[in-house]
Amino acid sequence: MKNRLIATFLMSLGLSLLMSCWVTFLNLGWSDRFFWQWMNAFRLAWPAAAVIAFFLGPPVQRATLFLSARLP
């Protein structure tokens, strides 16, 4: 369980940080408000990403094992 929580924490941190940056950039471009809007988007996205990653982790692992066993 400890490994699952750490993996969830790290994966959700990285993905939400990068995705919120990308989407903020697409919406605003480089502007004087970019950093603050990005941090606000990240602040809202990270908890959602952590919950989603925690609950989707086991089914994704099972699907990965299933697919990797059947692919050449």
Buried (B, 14 or more C-beta within 10 A) or exposed (E): EEEEEEEBBEBBBEBBBEBBBEBBBEEEEEEEEBEEBBBEBBEEBBEEBBEBBBEEBEEEEEEEEEEEEEEE
